[in-house]
Amino acid sequence: MKSTLFLLVLLMLMNISCKQSEENMHPWEDHGWKLAVQAWTFNRFTFEEALEAANKLGLKYIEAYPGQKITEGSEATTHFSMSEETKNLVRELTNKYDIKIINYGIVAAGSEEEWEQLFAFAADMGIKTIGSEPDPIWMDLIEGLVKKYDVQLAIHNHPPPTRYWNPQTVLDVIEGRDSRIGVSADNGHWMRSGLNPIDVYKMLEGRIKYLHLKDMTAFDDMDAHTVPFGTGVFNMREALQVLKETGFKGVITIEHEWDWENPAPKVAKSIEHLREISREL
């Protein structure tokens, strides 16, 4: 099954991009954006398989999440408490597949020691941003760790009744904080919550560190699920235009949360749609 996954990816990429020049394969970079995939998209697979898929999809970046099994035959996972031996294994794999772990999340910690461990891990692994939904009681500590390790903290949103479903709550928590503290913006969860992502992007201007970008089957429906870009109800072109106009310069992370056993072809379609829009902006 897994070999079939990667074969499908290769065939699709050959069909949609074999005639395109290498310099035009990442037009989003012209707008100051990096494109990643959330490893959660491949949560039925190992982290190594997620890296391999990202490589075959032509990506350079991945967002890791805590708890994914790293390789077949090993119990080691991507949790931030991993040993030095496991860190070295992860480095070997990211080098092998030429993929950088640019963000890590969504993750939280329950003590000062765990928060310190999390930020130290991110700095050690060259991770730019931690995505989290922290209890506000930790924000003073987090701000100190952001300054100490020069690692960004981006507050993520899920639907109600979670803490940060309302973007105003996020703005209130980060107000007056170090500029490296910002937002991990998930438009799919805003859509489930009945919020217009275009309006929220404008509301969060200057504070978005990275996106979880999705197209969805429906708006204001908690049962809505992700679909390849351009096949759902989200106006992707308008969203990217607004992000460009508001000066967003960060990571766009594709997170596909459907068809878990074979997500790569859907991600490939999303990449191609994003490529087309990026060229036209």
Summary of the structure (lengths in Angstrom):
residues: 281
radius of gyration: 18.0
end to end distance: 38.0
largest distance: 53.1
contacts: 940
relative contact order: 0.15
helix: 45%
strand: 16%
